[in-house]
Amino acid sequence: MPRATYLPLIPAITGYAQRHKAAIGPAATAALGEIGVRLARLDKQYDQLLEMNETLRKGSATTMTYDESSATFKVSGIGLGTHTFQIPGVSGPMKSVGEVGDISAFTAGAPSQRFGPEHASLCLDLEEVLETYYYGAHRVTVLVRMLPGQKRFSCIEMINVRNHLLEHTKNEPSYNFGYGSGGPFVRPMRPAGSQLRDLGAVVNTEAYIAALNKVFGS
């Protein structure tokens, strides 16, 4: 499945400006220009995030296999070595297990070194780009709201991450990030009882592009 992209929105902004030229003043014109620049930047950052996410997943993947003949499990992973074990009462055919866990999390500014220094360094890069990505998307939201009839423009998926996971977190003790099949995550590890969860950059980006298309689509 092809990844979502912001790029088709950039020429769509020109079409929007032409269709609404009678209602667009200088402030909205300037906002449209900045939106176009920022969408190109968001698209590049999203590419970076997906690439880093995939590299991190491959670099820390833990696999578990099962040998029917000996009823033995084998777990292996980078930085973990290979370990075998048996579970009392387990024998015969079983399905092998692929990657363990859908999201791998790390503490902001202090990722684990167990997968090596390059992996830890990439975690820090992911953290920086992910923060920048969501703050950049928030700026686009502010700019879209400057356009005629768009004061209520919103994308709840993006708003939730910026307003409740990056900001206004009520002094949660752990600031953390993650990577997984849904892309990078903000605060995948939250205190018990926390209802709001990041759905992942993939879902959030698809929702945001859909919301923007409702504004700039023909």
N, C-alpha and C positions, 0 to 999 in steps of 0.2 A: 504494500500500500504506500503510495507516494506521500511524503511528508507535507504538512500544511505549509503554505508560503504566503508571505505578505506582499510579494512583488506585484501580483496583478492589481492590488489596490492602488498602486502608485499612478498608473494611467487612469484608473477609475476616478481618482481625485480631480484630474483635469476635466473629465466629463461632468463630474458633480459641479465644479465651478462654472462651467458653461451653462448648465441647466438652471443654476440658481444665481446667475450673475446679477439679476435685478435686486436680490435680497442680501447680497454679500458686500459688506463694507470693508474698509481697510484692515480692521482688526481680524476679521474672519479670513481675509485674503492671506494675511501674514500667517495665520494659524494653519491654513491649508499647506502653505509652503513648508512650514516646520514639520507638519505631519508627514509629508512625503519623505523628507530627509530622515526622520526618526523611524519610519516603517522600514526603510532600506537598512538602517542600522539594526533594528530588531531582527530582521530576517537573517542578517549575518551572525548576530549573537545566538539566535536559535540554532543555526547550523553548528556553531561552536559547541553549544550545550549538548546537542545530540551526539556529536562526535566524541566529546569527552565522556559523556554518559556511557556510551558503548565501550569505550576503551577501559573505563573503570570496571564495568561489569565483567568484561573478559579477564581483566587483571586480578579480580578478586573472586572469581567464580569458584564455588565449592561444589564438588560432585559426589554423589553417593551411588554405588553400584552394589549389586547383590549376586553372589555366586551360589547357584542352586545346589551344586554338587557338594559344597562344603558348608552351606548355610552361613556364609560369611559376608558381612558387609565391609565395603572398602570406601573410606572417605579420603578425598585428596583435594588439595587446593594450594595455590601459590602462597608461600609463607607458612603453610600448615603441614607440609609433608604429606605422607600417606599413612593412614592408620587402618587397621582391620580389627573387627570385633564381631562377636556373636551375641545374639539375644536369646536367653533361655526360652525354649518352647517354640521358637521360630524355625521353621524348616520348610523345604519344598519350594515350589514356584512362587515368585513375587515379582512385582513390577519394579524396575529400576527407577531411581529418583534422580531428576535432573538438578538444576541449580537450586540450592537451598535458600529459601527466602526470596521475596519479590523486591524488597527494598533493603539496601545496605546503607546504614546511617553512620555519620561521623560528627564529632563535636566541632563546631565552628572554630577555625584557627588552630585546631589541634587534632588532625586526623591520625589514625593509628599508623604506626610504622611497620606493622607486621607483613604488609604486602610489598614493602620496599620503599625507598625514598622517592622514586619517580611517581609511584602511585599516590603517596601522600602529597607530593607537590601538585599533582593534577587535581586532587581533591580541593586544595586551596584555590586553584584556578577556577574550578567549577563554582565554588562558593562565591568568588568575586564576580564572575560573569552572570551568575544567576541573580544575585542582588541587583546588579546593574540592569539586567533585562526587565525585571519587574518594576523597578523605579522608572525605567524608560517607557514602559507600557503605561504606567500611571500618568506620566506627562502627556502621552498621546491622548489619554482619556480626558484630561483637563482641556486640551486643545480642541477636541471634538465637541465638548460641551460649549465652546465659544461659537459654534456654528448655529445658524438659524434653526430653531426648533429642536435642538439637541441638548438642551440643558439637563435632561434626565438620562442621557446616554450612560450605559453601564454594562459591565460584564462581571457577573457575580463571582465567577471563578478567579478572575484576575484581582478583583477588588478584595476578595477574602484573603488572598496571599499577601498583598501589599498592606492592607489595613489591619489584619489580625494575626499574621504570622511573622511579618517583618517589622511592623509597627504595632503599638498598642497591645502588647502581649501580657500586660499585667505582671511584669517582673517574673516571668517564667524562668526558672534557674538554668535550663539547658537551651542553648541556641545551637541547633544542629541542622545538617543538610543530609540529603540522601540521593541515591541513584538506583534505578531499577527499570523494569520493562515499561513503565509509564513516563520515563524520562527523569530528569532531576527533580528533587522534592525539597521543599522548605519545611523545616520542623516536622519530619516524619515521626519523631519520638516526642510525644507530648504527655503531660501529666494525666493520670487516670481521671476519667470523667470529662475530658476535653472533647467536645462534640465536633468542632470544626477541624477538618483535615484537608491538607493540600492534595488535590487530585492528580498532581504531576504536571510537568511542563507541557507534555503532549496534549492532554485533555484541555488544559487551560488555554494553550495557544490556539487550538482548533476552535474553541468557544469564542475567543477574542476575535479571530479573523471572521467568524460568522457574524458577530455583532457589528464589526466594521463594515462588512459587506452590506448589511441592512441599511447603513447610512450612505455609502458611496456607490452601491449598485444601481444599475439603471432602473 
